[in-house]
Amino acid sequence: MANAAVVIDDLALAGSIGASASAVGMPAANMLTPHVSTRWRSLSGTAWFVLDLGSAQSIDSVMLAGLTCGTSSQLRVRLSLADSTAIDASAGDSGTITSASVALDIDLGLLVYLLGAPVSCRYIRIDLTDPDASY
């Protein structure tokens, strides 16, 4: 049986975001709008962004919508309570997520990473690699 998830609070809307790089006119802050058509675009097929929730929050899922990933795409979600880069992944690490994973639907352009139990974190880092992307 598949898992179900209902998102009640979008904690990202009160946060701030930084990214490895952004195309002109498509900054990472665009991801904080409620419309998936307002996009961030990186400058290469390998990029990352970090969402700062502003304070420690209890979370049980991470969702990213509006993706334009190909079948060779790989994503990784890392969570941290104190490391502003979230590289330490002290609160959680998804490992590599591919299009074969139930967490990533490339047809819908949707990543839904469900944690096994709620964790306290402040920083959420998502690394994206899409070798099929052309820039």
Disulfide bonds with the S-S distance in Angstrom:
none
